[in-house]
Amino acid sequence: MKDQFPFAVARVTRRWRKLLDERLKDLGVTQARWTTMVYLQQGGEGLTQRELASLMAIENPTLVRLLDSLEQQKLIERRACPNDRRARRLHLTDDGRNFMNVLSVRANDLRDEMLEGLNNEDIDVALKVFQKIMENAEKQK
């Protein structure tokens, strides 16, 4: 069973992203873009590009391309950092906040569908397992 665990986690993750991507397709935002928006919202608006890249565990040049496209779609804006003229802080626009509201509703609906038939205790155990796995992974750095 243990040998199947990583593959099962990967399959669930891929399926989740694929289904959510399909549900967001009409909004004209790719998975990479909506994922970036989620990290920005969770990390707190006003993050620098470097902070967001670190949070997402991606390289800064990759993030810059994503941010450029999100800015062109008017979902985010870069604002000058008062403490560092070279740094830019990232903020959701009104359109970006509206997008995140739609994303949240659709993601919550999908989550509820995917967790159908599981009780709160099952979900709690699964979350504890994932938390322990992440703790173990952090020791590997």
N, C-alpha and C positions, 0 to 999 in steps of 0.2 A: 504493500500500500504506500509506504513512504516514497518509493521511487516514482509513483504516479503523481504525488502531491504538487511538485512544481509545474507539471504540465497541466494539471487541472486548474490551478490558479491562473496560468497564462491563458487557457481557453476561456475561462469566465471573463477575464479582463478584456480579451480581444472581442468577445461577443458583446459585452457591455458597450464598448466603444463603437463597434459597428452599428448596433441598434440605435444608440444615441445619435451617432452621426447621421443615420437615415432620418431620424426624427427632427434633425436640425437642418437638413439639406435645403429646405425651402427658405431658410434665412441667409443662404449664401455664404456660410462660414464653414471652413474645413475643420477637421478634427484638431489639427495642430493649432488653429486659431482659437477655437472655443476652449481648448485645454489651456492655452496661454491666458485667456480671459479668466478662467476659473482660478488659476494660480495667482493672478493679479488680485482678484477679489479676496481670496483666502489669505494672501500675504499682507493685505492691507494696502489701500491706495497710497500713492506717494512713494512707492518703492523705486529705487534706481534700477536701470537696466541690469547692472551687475548683480544686485540683490535678487532680482527676479530670475536671472539666469542660474544663479546658485540654487535658489529654491526649486527650480524646475530640473536641475541637474543637466543642463545643456550648455553648449558653448555660446559665448556672447554673439559671434557673427550669425549663428543660426537664429538666435532670438531677435536680432536686429531686423532680419528679413520678415519675421512674423509681425513684429511691431510696426514696421513700415506698412504692411498690408492692412493691419487693423486700424492704423491711423488713416489710411486712404479710405477705408470704409466708415470713417468717423465714429469708431467704437471706442477709441482711446485717444488721449492727447499726451504729448510730452511737454512738461513745463520745466522751466529753469529752476535749478536748486539754489535757494538763497545762500547756502553755505559753501557751495562749490560751483563755480561758473561752468566748469566742464561737464558736470553731471546733469542729467535730466531725470525728473521724477515722472512717473507714469500714473495717469488718472483715467478712470472711465468717463466717457462723455455721457450726456443724457441718453443718447441712442445706445451707448454701451450698457448703461444701467437697465434700460428697457430690455435689451437683448438678454442680459443676465437674468432678469425676471422670467422671461419666456423660457430660457434654458432651465432654470430651476424648476419650473412647473413640469416641463417635459421630462427632465431627469428624475424628478420625484415620482412621476407616473410610471416611468420605466422601472425604477427601483422597486416600487410596490408590486409591479407585475412579476419581476424576477425573484422577489422574496416571498411570493405567494406560497402559502402552505407551511411557512416557517414561523415558529412562535418567537417571542422576544428572548426566551432563554437560549434557543438555538443560535440566534443572531449574536447574543452576548458572548457565547462560547466562541463563535467564529471570530469575533473581534478581538477577544483575548488571545486567541491563537495567533492571529496576524500581528498583534502588538508584540508578542513574545518573539516571533520570527524576526520582526524589525529590530528589536533589541539585540538579538543575536547577530543580525546582519551588521549593525552599527559597530559591533566588536571586531568585525573583520577588516575595518579600515586600516 
